[in-house]
């Protein structure tokens, strides 16, 4: 994660490879692949675990929620950038543009949610939306596989430098891979929001425990991966043009205690 964060800072800040004032046609083929940095960083962040064994279960859950929330934000930044460059498919574009807070989507904003347990119409619409996205995901994967096969065949058949046709094929391959990642991102966001909701319910039900608050802050600040609690360190927003734990327990002899 630390190396990827450094690469992200270099690409977006030092080299400034991407600008709000440019289109996909303005990007060089070699720079297109760097649009996926936030996707990979979000993927790694969602797998991040607390490395401090002394942290209680309550604080561990709180830390996990932080990691998951940052991952959601990184996925959203990835989708937003693709939308800015016109790479994002229309259904996903419409979904993220409808979010009230583009960096903090809610579960009920991903699909049209049933208003009640008996709301069959909305439940059916949500199901159809999911089916459509899954169908498109498979179609993108099939196109990506075809492009990869074609590209690899051309590489074996020709020992010379890239021709213009080769570069166009490679460019299309990179863009199709970004599209594939976009559907993965949308699905990952849904799963992460479910997990965040579950962990937050655990946290609400857990007894208050402030004994590990210092340990929690120290765990994050000393994390060797560089995955810190400062959003500006990892999560410098690149906004779209449209704006926008249960505690440790110990079994005790209640009879002696009484």
C-alpha positions as CSV (number, residue, x, y, z in Angstrom):
1,X,0.0,0.0,0.0
2,X,2.8,2.4,0.9
3,X,4.4,2.0,-2.5
4,X,1.1,2.5,-4.3
5,X,0.4,5.6,-2.3
6,X,3.8,7.1,-3.3
7,X,3.0,6.2,-6.9
8,X,-0.4,7.9,-6.6
9,X,1.1,11.1,-5.2
10,X,3.8,11.2,-7.9
11,X,1.3,10.6,-10.8
12,X,-1.5,13.0,-9.6
13,X,0.5,15.6,-7.8
14,X,4.1,15.8,-8.9
15,X,3.7,14.8,-12.6
16,X,0.1,16.0,-12.9
17,X,-0.7,13.5,-15.6
18,X,-4.4,14.2,-15.5
19,X,-6.3,17.4,-15.7
20,X,-10.0,18.4,-15.5
21,X,-9.6,20.3,-18.7
22,X,-8.7,17.4,-20.9
23,X,-10.5,14.6,-22.6
24,X,-9.6,10.9,-23.1
25,X,-8.2,11.7,-26.6
26,X,-5.7,14.1,-24.9
27,X,-4.2,11.3,-22.8
28,X,-1.2,9.4,-24.0
29,X,-1.6,5.7,-24.3
30,X,1.2,5.1,-21.7
31,X,-0.6,7.2,-19.1
32,X,-4.1,5.6,-19.4
33,X,-3.1,2.7,-17.2
34,X,-2.4,5.0,-14.3
35,X,-6.1,5.9,-14.1
36,X,-6.5,2.6,-12.3
37,X,-4.3,3.5,-9.3
38,X,-7.3,4.4,-7.1
39,X,-9.0,1.1,-7.9
40,X,-6.0,-0.9,-6.8
41,X,-5.5,1.2,-3.7
42,X,-9.1,0.8,-2.8
43,X,-8.8,-3.0,-3.3
44,X,-5.8,-3.2,-1.1
45,X,-7.3,-0.9,1.5
46,X,-10.4,-3.1,1.9
47,X,-8.1,-6.0,2.8
48,X,-6.2,-4.0,5.4
49,X,-6.3,-5.5,8.9
50,X,-5.3,-4.1,12.3
51,X,-1.7,-5.2,13.1
52,X,-1.8,-4.3,16.8
53,X,-2.7,-7.4,18.8
54,X,-3.3,-5.4,21.9
55,X,-6.2,-3.5,20.4
56,X,-9.6,-4.6,21.7
57,X,-12.3,-6.0,19.5
58,X,-14.3,-2.7,19.7
59,X,-11.3,-0.6,18.5
60,X,-10.5,-3.2,15.9
61,X,-13.9,-2.9,14.5
62,X,-13.7,0.9,14.5
63,X,-10.4,0.7,12.7
64,X,-11.8,-1.7,10.1
65,X,-14.7,0.7,9.5
66,X,-12.2,3.5,8.8
67,X,-10.2,1.3,6.3
68,X,-13.4,0.3,4.6
69,X,-14.7,3.8,4.3
70,X,-11.5,5.0,2.8
71,X,-11.7,2.1,0.3
72,X,-15.2,3.2,-0.7
73,X,-13.9,6.7,-1.2
74,X,-11.0,5.5,-3.4
75,X,-13.4,3.4,-5.5
76,X,-15.6,6.5,-5.9
77,X,-12.7,8.6,-6.9
78,X,-11.8,6.0,-9.5
79,X,-15.4,5.9,-10.9
80,X,-15.5,9.7,-10.9
81,X,-12.3,10.0,-12.9
82,X,-13.6,7.5,-15.5
83,X,-16.8,9.5,-15.7
84,X,-14.9,12.7,-16.2
85,X,-13.1,11.1,-19.2
86,X,-16.2,9.6,-20.6
87,X,-15.0,6.0,-20.0
88,X,-17.8,5.0,-17.6
89,X,-20.8,3.2,-19.0
90,X,-24.1,5.2,-18.8
91,X,-25.8,3.1,-16.1
92,X,-22.8,3.5,-13.7
93,X,-22.5,7.1,-14.6
94,X,-26.1,7.8,-13.8
95,X,-25.8,6.0,-10.6
96,X,-22.8,7.9,-9.2
97,X,-24.1,11.2,-10.4
98,X,-27.3,10.6,-8.4
99,X,-25.4,10.1,-5.1
100,X,-26.1,12.9,-2.6
101,X,-22.4,12.8,-1.5
102,X,-20.2,11.5,-4.2
103,X,-17.5,10.4,-1.8
104,X,-19.8,8.8,0.7
105,X,-22.5,6.8,-1.1
106,X,-25.3,5.1,0.8
107,X,-26.6,1.5,0.2
108,X,-30.0,2.8,-0.7
109,X,-28.5,5.0,-3.4
110,X,-26.8,2.1,-5.3
111,X,-30.0,0.6,-6.6
112,X,-33.7,1.5,-6.3
113,X,-34.5,0.2,-2.9
114,X,-37.8,-1.4,-1.7
115,X,-39.7,1.1,0.5
116,X,-41.2,-1.8,2.5
117,X,-41.1,-5.6,2.7
118,X,-44.3,-5.7,0.6
119,X,-43.0,-3.3,-2.0
120,X,-42.7,-5.8,-4.8
121,X,-42.4,-3.3,-7.7
122,X,-39.3,-1.6,-6.3
123,X,-37.8,-5.0,-5.3
124,X,-38.3,-6.1,-8.9
125,X,-36.7,-3.0,-10.3
126,X,-33.7,-3.5,-8.0
127,X,-33.3,-7.1,-9.1
128,X,-33.5,-6.0,-12.8
129,X,-30.8,-3.4,-12.2
130,X,-28.5,-5.9,-10.6
131,X,-29.1,-8.4,-13.5
132,X,-28.4,-5.7,-16.1
133,X,-25.1,-4.8,-14.4
134,X,-24.1,-8.4,-14.0
135,X,-24.9,-9.0,-17.7
136,X,-22.8,-6.0,-18.7
137,X,-20.0,-7.1,-16.5
138,X,-19.8,-10.5,-18.3
139,X,-20.0,-8.7,-21.7
140,X,-17.1,-6.4,-20.7
141,X,-15.1,-9.4,-19.5
142,X,-15.7,-11.2,-22.8
143,X,-14.6,-8.2,-24.9
144,X,-11.5,-7.8,-22.7
145,X,-10.5,-11.4,-23.2
146,X,-10.9,-11.0,-27.0
147,X,-8.7,-7.9,-27.0
148,X,-6.1,-9.6,-24.9
149,X,-6.0,-12.6,-27.3
150,X,-5.7,-10.4,-30.3
151,X,-3.0,-8.2,-28.7
152,X,-0.9,-11.2,-27.7
153,X,-1.2,-12.7,-31.2
154,X,0.0,-9.5,-32.7
155,X,3.0,-9.4,-30.3
156,X,4.0,-13.0,-31.3
157,X,3.6,-12.4,-35.1
158,X,5.5,-9.1,-35.2
159,X,9.0,-8.4,-33.8
160,X,9.0,-4.8,-35.0
161,X,8.0,-1.7,-33.0
162,X,4.3,-0.9,-32.4
163,X,2.4,0.2,-35.5
164,X,-0.4,2.7,-35.2
165,X,-2.8,-0.2,-35.4
166,X,-1.0,-2.0,-32.6
167,X,-1.1,1.2,-30.4
168,X,-4.9,1.6,-31.1
169,X,-5.4,-2.0,-30.1
170,X,-3.3,-1.6,-26.9
171,X,-5.2,1.6,-26.1
172,X,-8.5,-0.1,-26.5
173,X,-7.3,-2.9,-24.3
174,X,-6.4,-0.5,-21.5
175,X,-9.7,1.3,-21.7
176,X,-11.6,-2.0,-21.7
177,X,-9.7,-3.0,-18.6
178,X,-10.6,0.3,-16.9
179,X,-14.3,-0.5,-17.7
180,X,-13.9,-3.9,-16.2
181,X,-12.5,-2.4,-13.1
182,X,-15.4,0.0,-12.9
183,X,-17.9,-2.8,-12.6
184,X,-15.7,-4.5,-10.0
185,X,-15.6,-1.2,-8.1
186,X,-19.4,-0.8,-8.1
187,X,-19.8,-4.4,-6.8
188,X,-17.0,-3.8,-4.2
189,X,-18.7,-0.6,-3.0
190,X,-21.9,-2.5,-2.4
191,X,-20.2,-5.3,-0.4
192,X,-18.1,-2.8,1.6
193,X,-21.2,-0.7,2.5
194,X,-22.9,-3.9,3.8
195,X,-19.8,-4.7,5.9
196,X,-19.6,-1.2,7.2
197,X,-23.2,-1.3,8.3
198,X,-22.7,-4.6,10.0
199,X,-19.6,-3.4,11.9
200,X,-21.3,-0.2,12.9
201,X,-24.2,-2.2,14.4
202,X,-21.6,-4.2,16.4
203,X,-20.0,-1.0,17.6
204,X,-23.4,0.5,18.7
205,X,-24.2,-2.6,20.7
206,X,-20.8,-2.9,22.3
207,X,-20.2,-1.4,25.8
208,X,-18.4,1.8,25.8
209,X,-14.6,1.3,26.1
210,X,-12.2,4.2,26.0
211,X,-9.2,2.3,27.3
212,X,-7.8,1.6,23.9
213,X,-8.4,4.9,22.2
214,X,-4.7,5.9,22.5
215,X,-3.7,2.4,21.3
216,X,-6.1,2.9,18.3
217,X,-4.5,6.2,17.3
218,X,-1.0,4.8,17.8
219,X,-1.8,1.7,15.7
220,X,-2.9,3.9,12.8
221,X,0.0,6.4,13.0
222,X,2.6,3.7,13.3
223,X,1.2,1.5,10.6
224,X,4.3,0.5,8.5
225,X,2.2,0.4,5.3
226,X,1.6,4.1,5.5
227,X,-2.2,3.6,5.6
228,X,-2.8,6.5,8.0
229,X,-5.9,8.0,9.5
230,X,-5.3,11.3,7.7
231,X,-7.6,11.4,4.6
232,X,-5.4,14.0,3.0
233,X,-2.4,11.6,3.0
234,X,-4.1,8.8,1.1
235,X,-7.3,10.4,-0.2
236,X,-6.7,13.7,-1.8
237,X,-10.0,14.3,-3.5
238,X,-10.0,14.4,-7.3
239,X,-13.7,15.5,-7.6
240,X,-15.8,15.2,-10.6
241,X,-16.6,18.2,-12.7
242,X,-20.2,18.1,-11.5
243,X,-19.1,18.7,-8.0
244,X,-19.7,16.8,-5.6
245,X,-16.4,-3.7,17.4
246,X,-17.3,-5.9,20.4
247,X,-14.8,-5.3,23.3
248,X,-12.5,-8.0,24.7
249,X,-14.2,-10.1,27.4
250,X,-13.0,-12.2,30.3
251,X,-15.0,-15.0,31.9
252,X,-15.2,-14.4,35.7
253,X,-16.6,-16.3,38.6
254,X,-19.8,-14.4,39.3
255,X,-20.5,-16.3,42.5
256,X,-17.2,-15.0,44.0
257,X,-17.7,-11.5,42.7
258,X,-21.2,-11.3,44.3
